[in-house]
Amino acid sequence: MKSVVLQEYYITKASMETVADIFWLPLMSVVAFGFVNQYYISVSATGQTHSLTATYMFWEFMRAVQYTTSLGIMWNIWSHNLTNMFITPLSMKEYFGTKLLTSTCVALIGITLNSIVTKLIFNFDLLTALGLTNIFLYAVNLALFGWIIGIVLIGIIFKHGTKVQALTWGVIYLFQPLTASLFPVKILPDFIQKISYMLPPTYVFEAIRANLVDPTPRWDMFSKGLMLNFIYLVVATIIFQILYQQSRKSGQFVKNDQQ
Amino acid sequence: MKDIVLEVKGLTKSYGSFRAVDNISFSIPRGKIIGFLGPNGAGKTTTIHMLLGLLESTAGDVYYFGKKFNEHRNECLQKINFTSAYNKLQGRITVLENLYIFSELYNIENRKKKIDELSDYLEIHDLHNQPFWDLSAGQKTRVNIVKSLLNDPEILLMDEPTASLDPDIADKTISLIESLRKDRHISILFTSHNMEEVTRLCDNVIFLQKGKIFAEDTPANLVKQITESRMILSFRENREVVESYLRQHEIKHSFKPHNTVEILLDEQLIPKILFGLSQEGIWISGIEIVKPKLEDIFLLIARNQVTA
């Protein structure tokens, strides 16, 4: 496990684009949305002040978990080091277990940095506004979902190779409107709302908006999100296993290292 | 059984109706270097990938140290390693950082001492702080070999380790592999397209052709399959007389520029031919006898000009 942590650390500090993707771009987005939010505050009196800033910060948290999970494999493929990694006693289970931890840590650093900046610029203190318990509950469900998407994407890349690598950073944005990350679910058309409520992050973003008015933890939303996450985790694990086996059978797993 | 490090039984890999590797069986005794040869597409690399568990076989079994690989994967992988000209380490991070990662992956005790010891052995200490992608091909090969020795493997799979190296660095790499066997008693499965390297290194050679084992023997015994040597004669004049003599005795030959003829013949006939040509009044100014080499066998097999 320590080896995967070391690799994560060494590569991140040596890769400007990773630092930019994980820290710089989200920071700039949060700042931009913060200004948008300020505008809304001045023109409305909904009581949900800073909801856009808060939900966007957590959206970026989830995106960072998914991105970091998937990118670890991409670095090994790009460096032709994938087979070297998996001819060691390291198992896929150990690799992904460690990736959940490291990607969550990276995402936590990102959201901490963003919350310091929003406090300084917009006088919005995420910790005070939502409380540590709520933040922990959000982080659990968002990290799990980001990880689930990351696992499936790695399976797809193992099976189809680098020609689908853009999915690594692109597919998550499909969930931005579907999970109602930047606006209440009720804004969405009815048929999309039904899809939204099948996605764990929706319950997190709804809980954030609710907790900005009343900080009492929304255990109901947390448990619904968690239950869905466990179902998706089982499905994602099965999908990954199938794709991984297919890539080992077709030879694509090794070809990934030679492209 | 005790001294067999790797045993392969009926290993097969099919892609639809195409058989890339077709029911091959072989074993590698401890401390031996086995050459795994064949033309491109013969199934060498496919076999190595199956031996490493990177590619799923269609049929057959692989045993390391008497244990079935599929059932004792982690235990086996702890004692084997692999190096190839085509695999690299993480390019952006330094050599030392890469080696730290692999020493963790293999759970090496006292990893600093191990990395230092191997770095001394392969003279890569001065490369420790350089990003891997800044290294030359020869330096990368040496670093890859250090990586492959970190876990003190009992068997090393080497897929064309000298490909893309200049002759000097390739020679040093081969010397290094020789000393690995001598100092560490490692078993090695070695693929290369350089037959001189194979002759120099390998105790035994397995020739693959179209996914099947075509021949398996020592390099010397394989070469004995070719009974004809090449004799290159230079003479001063009278090409017509030389040609007439060779035709008369039904000896395979071809003329080269500058009164030179290349003759294919059994070595035992050489004195008779030389004497015969002298009797015909031919003044022989130069003789070169080229004995068959492993490369000749390779070419014959690759061109389907020899039977198993």
Interface residues (C-beta under 8 A of the other chain):
Chain A: K2 S3 L6 Q7 Y10 I11 A14 S15 W75 N76 W78 S79 H80 N81 T83 N84 M85 F86 I87 T88 P89 L90 S91 Q245 R248 K249 S250 G251 F253 V254 D257 Q258
Chain B: Y15 T46 H49 L52 G53 L54 L55 E56 R73 N74 L77 Q78 I80 N81 F82 Y86 N87 K88 L89 Q90 G91 R92 I93 T94 E97 Y100 I101 F102 E104 L105 Y106 N107 P131 F132 K147
